[in-house]
Amino acid sequence: MHLDSKKRQRRKQESFLFILMGLILLGLLISGYFLFVDKILPGISGKEAVSGTATRSVPAQPLSSKPGEATTVGVSADQNETMAGEEGQVVSLYFAAREKDLLVKELRKLPAEKMLVPLASMLVKELIRGPFSPEARRTIPEGTQLRSLFFHQGTFYVDFSREISENHPGGALEETMTVYSVVNTLTELDRNARVRILINGSEVESLHGHIGLRQAFTRYEPLFLSAVGG
């Protein structure tokens, strides 16, 4: 009887240890998955995107806009006709308008790119580069760099260097212009996509104390200049 009691006790201990090891293994698998999604995958995608082809642009010239469309500056009609015979593609970038607190679209010629992430990276780099037209002003502070960019389950994740916050002028309006210049530019590639903005690899509360960044943003066209008859 005494031996049977010891055997039962030993079996209970072995079963408990087996269950405990299973739970530990499950926890490690879950932790590894989130580590891969949050840390490793952005780095891999970012390296692919940031190492893309260097961009080439044309001088910006004003263009008129049709009613109900965003006011456009960038390449002229003659330049568009010339571009048609060249390799590359014309893209839309959104900068802040100088005369009004809204966004203005600037057209720019970039090398042809069919892959979504490298193309999105080129667009963000052009936003960092700033506008060519005198009718527009930059929305991303000088010194900012694109650390990485990837696309996952309908959302662009854009990771900027800390300069986007440290060099930002601040204020609710300026933060709005910065956020939605990025959001509306990237959603030119997919109107239904969402955009998350990270800084130095991490989620932050805001750029400079106003617009919360712990959320995914969607396209917001009322900010276009023509929304108020511009």
N, C-alpha and C positions, 0 to 999 in steps of 0.2 A: 504493500500500500504506500509505504514511504517513497519507494522508487517511482511508482506511478505518479505520485504527486509532484515529484521533482521533474519528471518528463513533461507533464502537463504545463508546469511553470516555465520550463525551458521552451516548449513550443509557443507559449504565449509571448515570451520575450523575443523569440525569433520572428514571430508574426508582426510584433510591434516594430522591430528593427526593419523588417522588410517594407512595411507601410511607410515608416519614417524616411527610408532611403528613396522610396518612390516619390514621396512628396518633395524631397530635396531635389531630385532629378527633374521633376516637373517644374519646380521653381526656377532651376537653372535654365531649362529650355525656354520658359517664358521670358526671363531676364535677357537671355541671348537674343531672342526675337526682337524685343524692344530696343536693345542696344544696336542691332543691325539696322532697324528702320530709322532710328533717331540719329545715330552717329555715323555708322559706316556707309550706309546707302547714300546719304547726302554728299559725303566726301567723294564717293566713286562717281556719282552723277556730275558733281561739280567739276571734277578734274576733266571729265569728258567735255563738259560744256565750255569751261573757261579756256581750254586749249584749242578753241575753234579758230577758223580762218580770220585773219585781220580784215577789218572793214574798210570800205572806200565809199566816200560820199561826194555829192555834188553841191555847189554853192546854192544856198537857199534863196528863193525869190517868192514874193507874195502870189497867191492864187485866190481867186474869188470862190465863194461857196454858194451852193444852192440852198434855197429855203429848207430848213429842217435838218441840215447837215452841219457838222462841225466846220467852223471856219478853218481853212487850210492854208498853210504856208509851206514852202519847200520848192520842189522842182516845178518849172514852168511847163506849159503845154508843149513848147518846142523841145524842151529837154526830155519830156516823157516820150515824144516821138523818137528822139535819138536813142533813148534807153531801150526802146523796143527791139532795136537791132543789136543790142549788146547782151552779153551774158550777165545775169543778175536778176534782182527783183526790187521793186519799189515797196517800201514798208511805211507804216504810219506810226509816228511817235507823238506823244502828247506832252507838251510843256506848258508852263504858266504863261498866260497872255500878259503883256506889259501894261496895257491900258485898263484891263478889267480883271477881276478876281475869279477868272475862269480858265479852262484849259483850251489851248489852241493846237490843232493837228499840224505836224510838219512831216512832209514826205521826204524820204531819203532813199538813195540807191545803195543796196548792199549786195555782196556776192550771193549767188544762188545757193540756197540751203534748204533741203527737204526734211531733214530731221528736226523734230519739234524742239528738243532741249538746246541743241546748238544755236538754232534760230532765235529762240527766246533769249539766250545769253547774249547774242549779238544786239538784240533790241535794247536790253538793259544797259549794255556797255555804251550804246549810242546815247541813251538818256544821261548816263554819267558824263559823257563827252560834252553834252550841252547842245543848245539850239544853234542853228546857223542863221536863222532869220532875226532881224532886229525887232520884229513884232513879238518875239517870244523871249522868255528868260528861263534860266535853268531851275530845276526843282530838286535836284540832288546836289548836295554841297561838294565843292571841289575837294579832292583828296580821297573821296570815297572809292572803294574798289568792290567789285563783285567777287565774293569768296567762292560761292557755289550756287548752282540752280538745278533743281530737279522737278519732275512732274510725277505726281503719285495720286491715283484715284481721283482725277479731275481737278487737282489743285497744284498750282505752281508754288514751290517753296523757293524764295529768293533770299539768299544770305549775303548781307552787305557787311563791309568792314565797319568798325566802330566810328569812323569819321562821319558816317551819315547822321549820327546823333550828336557827336562832339562838335561838329562844325555847322550844325543846323541853326538857323536864326531863331527858331522857336515861334510860338504863336499858333493858335488853332487853324488859322487860314493857311499859313505856310505848311503846316504838317498835312493838312488836307490836300494841298497841291502836290506835295511829295508822294503821298500814298496813292492818290488816284492817277497821277501821271504814270506810275508803275503799273497799277491795276488795269487802267484802260488801254495802255500800250500792249500788255501781254494778252489781254482778252481780245485783241484784234486777231490773234491766232485761233482762239476758241471762245466765242461769245458766252458760252455757258460755264467756262472755267472759273475757279476761285483762285485767290492769290493770298499766300501767307508771307509775311515779311519777318525775317530773322536778322539779328545783329550779332556779328562775331560768333555765329554758330548757336545762338541761344534765343529763346523767346524773351521778349522784353515787354514792359508795361506800355511804353509809348516811345515815340521819337524824342519828344522834348516836353512831355508832361500833359499832352492834350488828347491826341487821337490814340485810342487803345489798339495795341497790335496783337493782343492775344485772341485773335479771331481771323477768320478767312473772309476776305473782301471779294465782292462781285462788281461787275461793270456798273458804272454810274454815269449815264450820259447827260443828265441835267447840268453837269459841270461844263459841258462843251459851250464854247463862246456863243454859238448861234441860239442857245437856249434862252438868251435874253435879247435876241435880235441883233447880235453882233455881226 
